[in-house]
Amino acid sequence: MRHTGKPGKQGFTFVEVMTALALLAVLVVIAWGKFNQSYEKALRATLMSDIRNLATAQELYYRLHMYYANDISLVDIDPSPKSTIHITEAHNLGWSGWNEIERTTEKCEMYVGKNVTSSLGLANTSEKIFCGEP
């Protein structure tokens, strides 16, 4: 802050204001990066949770009918908001499914059993969740 020598006439110089704004901009960029990383982790956790819930619902359905549900409306599951779950294959030996959340490119996929294929190409081991961009 510069003192002009005149009473009531003091203030910040243009360079001081611009320096403060530049520092603020750097802090905003750093904070945005951290927020974005946290947001991506939360989306992935939501996707994985919904697939786990689908696996549980499929096993319950199998216990009652001796085959897996081939439609999401047949199982008792309440997916997260903006999450869409797809069952791509289901029979008495296993099932496969995947899910996605609006406005993201990442998807999670899982299959269980024998003679079941991975529709997105993400999953390569039965009973494990695989996430990524197909």
N, C-alpha and C positions, 0 to 999 in steps of 0.2 A: 504494500500500500504506500502510495506516495503522498507526502505532505507538501502542499503547494506554498505554504507560508501564509496563505490567506485564511482567516478564520471561516470555518464551515465549508471549505473547498478542498476536501480530501476524497480520494477514491482509488479504485484499482485501475491499473493501466491495462491497455488492450492486451498486451503480452501476458500479463498475469491471469486475466480472464480466459484467454485461449489455452494457457497451460493447464488451468484447472479443468476446462472442458475436455482437453485431450486425456488427462488422467482419468476423468470420469468415464470417457468412452472406452478406455482400456479395461477398466473395472467391469463395465457392462458386458463387454465381449467375453471376458473370463467367466463371469457369472452365467451368461447365456450358455456357454459351452458345458458347464457343470450341470445346469438345469436340463439341457438336452440329453446328456448322458443318463441322468436319473430317469427322465421320461422314457427313454428307450428301454431301460432295465425294467421299468414298471409295466410297459407293454408286453415284453417277453414273459414276465412273471404271470401276467393275466392270461396270455395265450396258453402257457404251460398248465396253469391251474384249470382252465376250461377243458383241456384234453384229458387231464387226470380225472376230472369229474365225469367226462364221457366214458372213460375206461371203467370207472366204478359203476356207472349206470348200465353199461353194456354187460358187465358181469352179473349184475342183479337180474337183468332181462334174461340172460342165458340160463340162470338158475331156474327161472319160471317156465321157459319155453324150450330149452335145450337147443337153441340156435340164437345167434346174435341179431339184434335189430338192424334192419337195412334202411331205416328212416329215422331221422332225429325226433320226429313227433311220437315215436313209439317208446322212447326212453324218458325217464323222469329226470330232466336236467334243466337248470335255469342258467344259461350262459351269461357272462358279463355283458353290460350294455355295449352296444355297437360291435359285439363279437358274433361271428357267424360260424357255425359248426357244420361240417359236411361229413356224412358217412358215405364213403365211396364204394365199399364192398363189405358184404356181411353174409355169412352162412353158418353152418354148424361147426366148422373148423376154425373160424376166426373172423376178424373184421379189420377194416382200415378206415381212418378218418383224418381230417385236418381241419384247421380253423384259421380265421383271419379276423383282423379288426379293421374297421373302416379307415380309409386314408392312410394305410400303411402297406408296405410291400412285404413285410415279414409274415411268414406263416409257420405254424407248428404242425407236425404230422406224427402219427403213431399207428402201428399195426400190431395185432395180437393174433397168434396162431399160425397154422400151416396153410399153404396154398393161398396166401394172401399177398397182394402186390402193393407196393408203395406208389400211389397215384401221382404224387408230386416229385418223387425221386429223392426226397430228403431222408426218409427213414430207411435204414439198412439193417436194423436189428429189431427183432420182435420184442414188444413190451418196453421199448424205450422211446422217449419223446425226442424228436429232432426238430430244431427250429432253424430258419434261414430264409433266404430269398430264392425261390425256385427258378 
